[in-house]
Amino acid sequence: MAAFLASLTLAALAGWLAQRSRHGDALRWWALGSVLATGGALLNVSQGLLPATVALAIGNPLMAWGVGLLIDGTHRLTGRPPRPLLWLVPMLCLMAAALWWGAWWPSLPHRAAVFSLVTVWLLGCLLAALWPLRKAGARIGLAFVGASALLLGGMVLARTALAWQGGPPSLSGADKPLSMAVYLAGAMALIAIQTGMLLIHQLLLIDTLRSEAQRDPLTGLLNRHALASRLPPSLAGWALVAADIDHFKHVNDTHGHAAGDQVLSFVGEVLQRHLRAGDLAVRMGGEEFAVLLHDMPAGAAQAVAERLRAELERLAPQRCGHPITASLGVALATGAADFAMLWSQADAALYQAKQNGRNRVELAAALRGTP
């Protein structure tokens, strides 16, 4: 009974978190699924105390329904639509097997075989639904759920093997201690799965908060604080493009700060669209941005900066409702140059672009004449 109370407590915790979490929809499905699975398991272990039509034909499908809702909730968590056929058809098969081989023509081996197949299938579907989260900072939680699912699957398969060998016929038979051990291990595995899924939720939440703390909320780019932790030990071979929106104060004064925010967001989108894997884009503050390009010679970096400038000028009237241009400066790291030195060079080139009429790209003094 303690195991069932623990399972219901975890379900209540999931329901409580659902009221406070951005993943509340998934948590509500997890909470309801946990309650149904726990209720079904409680009916299942009541064999001998309740009629087979209640203990088996209702208890077993309830457990399958509960796990099915865990699967659907996980699909919602990963942004995919629920797929109820994954668990609805197995649930109906379980109900038919419980009635046929449980109430009408009792046969534990056949009933246990169907129960094992359905359980292993549902656990596999649950793990498949969780699998996309392995790259989202939830690997530990996924491993916890996976180990628990393997334990639960192993226990039901072991019970089936025992049934076919004439082992424990039921919870009320002569081998009741062994049967109880199998059921207790299964109950503990269900609790462990619930715990693992709540752990996954918390890990995802921590990962999301960490990501939000490292990014500028308006542009989606890295902030200066996050840049320090992303810089490689050596910047040799890296190019830095410094960008500044021309006459940005005029935009705010003429069109309002909301329009200015829209311009900043638009610039962030354009910069991110031109990033390769490993490149970094940072909002340095105000209307200043930095783009770090790895393994980029001076000529190629200048070409990237020119594409950025041209796209900002071309798309701004459509996206922002008024013209926008930017001035850009390009610098290339050499020797033991650190970020502060590289930024100073790129910023000086940007200043030169402003002096030369704005809406242009200039190379740092050290790169002029470099191919």
N, C-alpha and C positions, 0 to 999 in steps of 0.2 A: 504493500500500500504506500510505503514511503516513496518508492520510485514513481508512482503515479502522481503523488502530490508534488514531487519535484518537477515532473514534466509539466503539470498544470501551472506551477509557479513560473516556469520559464515562459509558458504561453502568455501568462498575465504580464510578465515583464516585456515581452514583444509588443503586446497591445498597448502598454503604457508608453513605450518608446515611440510607437506609431503616432501618438498625438504630438510628438515633439521633433520628429525627424523629417528630413526632406525625402526620405525613403519610406514614408508612412504607408503608402499603398502596399508595398511589398511586405512590410512588417505586419499589416493587418491580415494578409493572406497567410503568413507564417503562423500568426497567433491562432487563427481559426483552424488551420490545418493541424497544429499541435494539439488543440483541444479534441478534434475529431479522432486523430490517431490515438491519443491517450484513452478516450472513451471506448474506442474499438478494442484496444488492447485489454482494458479492464473487463469488457464483456467476454473477450476471448478466454481470459484466465478464469472466468466464472463457469467453465464447463463442469457439469455435474451439479451445479447449484441452479443453473438456469436451463431451460429447454434448448436443444441444439439450434432450433430455428432462431433463437435470440442470441445465444452465445456465439454461434458461428455464422449464420446467414445474415446477421446484422453486424456483429462485431468485426468480422474480417473485411467486409466492404467498407466499413467506417474507417478502418486503418488505411486501406488503399486510398480512400477519398482524402484522408488527412495528408498523406504523403503527396497526393496529387496537387493539393493546394499549396504545399511547400514548393513544388515544382513550378506551379503557375506564378506564385509570388516571386520566385527567383527570376523567371522570365521577365516579369515587370521590373525587377531591380536592374536587369541588364538592358532594359529598353526594348524588349521583344514582346510580341503579343502572346497571350496565354495559348497553350495548345492542349485543351482538355481531352482530346481523343487519346493522348499519350497515356492517360490514367483511367479514363472513363471505361474504355473497352476492357482493360485488365480487371477493373473493379467488378464489372458485370460477370466476367468469367469466374472471379473469386466467389461471387454470390451464388452462381450456378453450381460451382463445385461444392460449396458449403451445404447447399440444399440437397444435392444429389448424393454426395458421399458423406454428409454429416448428419442430415435429418432423415432422409428416406432410405438409403442403402449405405449405412455407415462403413467407411473404409478409410482409415487414417492414412495409409501409404499414398493412396491416390489424392486425397485431400491435401496432404502435406506437400506432395509434388507440385500441385497447382499453386499452392500458397508460396512455395519457394520460388517458382518461376516468376510469379507476379512480383514478389518482393524484390528479387534480384533485378528485374526489369525496371521497377519504379526507382530503386536506388541508383541504377545506371542512368536513368533519365534525370534524376536530381543532380548527379555529379556532372552530367553533360551540360545541364543548365547553369551550373556554377563555374564551369571550366573557363568561360571568357573572363572571369574575374581574376584569373591568376596573374594578369599583367596590371592589375589595378591596386596593388598593395595589399592583397588579401590572400597571399599564398599560404601563410601559416594557418589561417582559418579553413582554407580549402583542404589542406593536408589533414587537419583535425577531423573535418567532416568525412573525408575520404577514408581515413583509418577506421572511423566509427561505422561507416557504411560497409566496409569490408568485414568488420567484426559481426555486424548484424546479418549480412548475407551469409557469412560462414556458419553462423548459429542456426539459421533456418535450413541451410543445406545439410548440416549435421543432424538436425532433428529429422529431416526427411530420410536420410540414410539409416538412422536408428529405426524409424518406422518400418522401412522396407525389410530390415533385418529382424523384425519382431520386437523392437525395442519399446520404449515407454509408450503405451497406447494412448494415454491421456493424463490429464492432471489428477484424475481420481483413481488411477490404476495403482498396481503394486509398486511401480517404479516412480512414484510421485516425486521423491527427492531429486532424481535426475531430471525429470520433466521441469520441475520448479527451477533448477539451475539453468536450464536452457531458456526458460521464459524470463528469468531474472537478468541473464546476460543480454537478452534481446531488449528488455526494458531499459537497461543501463546504456545500451548502444543508442537507443532512441533519444535518451536524455543528452548523450554526448553529441549527437547530430544537431539537436536544438541549440546546445551550447556553442557548437562550432559555427552555426549559421548566425547566431547573435554576435559572435566574435568577428565574423566576416563583415557584418553591418558596421561594427565599431571601427574596424580597420579601414573600411571604405570611407567612413566619416572622417577619420583622422587624416587619411590621404587627401581627401577633398579640402579639408581645412588647411593642410600644409600647402597644397597647390594654390589655394586662394591667397594665402599669406605671401606667396612668392610672386604673385602677378598683379599688375595694375588692373583694377576692376573696370576701368573705362575702355581700355584698348585690348586687354587680354595678353599684353606683352609682359615679359619679366620686369620686375622693378629693380632698382639699384641694389637693394639688399640681397635679392636672390642672385644677382649677377656675380657677386663675390664668391658664392659657393659653386658657381657653374664654370668659372674660368679655368682653363687648363693650366698645368704647372708652367708651361712655356707657351708664349704667343707667337713664337717664330713661325712664319709662314701664314699667319692670319692677317686679314685685311679688316679695317674698321671703316664703316661708312657712318658719318655723322650727318643727321638730317634735322632741319629746322623749318617749320612752316612759316612762309613769308606773310608778313603783316597780320599775324594771328590776333594781336590786340585789336586791330581794326575789325576783324570778324566778330569778336565778342562785343565791341562797342556798337557795331552796326546791326548785327543780326541777333544778338543776345547770347548769353552763356550756354543756353541749350544748343544753339547752333554750333557754338565752339566745341561743345562736348561731342556733337555728331561728327565734326571734322576730325577730332582726335581719334574717335572710334574708327572712322574710315581709314585714316592713315595706318592705324594698327592692323586692320584687315589686309591692306595692300602689302605691308612689310611682311606679315606672316605668310602671305601667298607666295612670296619669292624666296622663302627659306628652304635650304636643303637640310637633310638630316645632319645634325651636329652644329648647324648655324644657330646664332643667338640673336634675338631682337629684344631691345630694352627701351623702355620709356625712361629717359634720364631725368625728366622733370619738366613741367610746363609743356611747351611745344617742341622740346628737343628729344631726339631719338638716336639710338645707336644700333647698328647692325654689324655683328661680328661674323665674318666669313672665313671658314677654315680652308687651308690649302688653296689660296686664291692669289694669283699674281696681280700686279698692279693694273695691267690692262683689262683683265677680266673683271676685277673689282670695280673699275671705272665704268665698264659696260653695265654691270648690275645696277650701279647707282643711277646711271642714265635711264635704264628701264624703269626704275622706281620713280624717278622724277617725271618721266613721260606719262606713266600710268596715273600718277596722282593728278597731273594736269588734265589728262583726257577724261577721267571718270568723275572728277569732282563736281562739275555742273549737274550731272545726272544724279549722283549720290547725295550731294550736299545742298544742291539748289543754287549754288553760286560758285564762281571760279576759285580755285585754290592752287597755289604753287608752293614749291619747296626748294630750298637751297641745300646742297649736299657737299660734304668734304670727304675725301678718301685718303687714308693713310695705311701704310704697310709696316707690320712689325718686323724689325730686324734685330739680330743679336739678342741682347737680354732685355729688350724693351718690355716694360710692364704696361698694364692697362692705362694707368694715369698718364704715362708718357705718350702712348698711342692715341688716347683721347685728346690730349693737348694738341697733337699734330693734326688730327682730323678736324678738330674744332677751329684751328687756325685756318685750315683750308676752307672750311665752311664760311668763316668770316670773310675770306677773300671772295667767295662766291657772292656773298651779300654786297660786298664793295663793288663787284663787277656787274651788278644789275639784278641779282637774284634770279631764281628759277634756272639754276645752272649747276653743274658739277665741277668742282675744282680738286686737283690733286694736291697733296701736301708738298711743301717745298722740296723735300728730299726725293720726291718721285717725279718731278717735272722733267720730262725728257726720257722717262723710263718706259720701255715698251710693255 
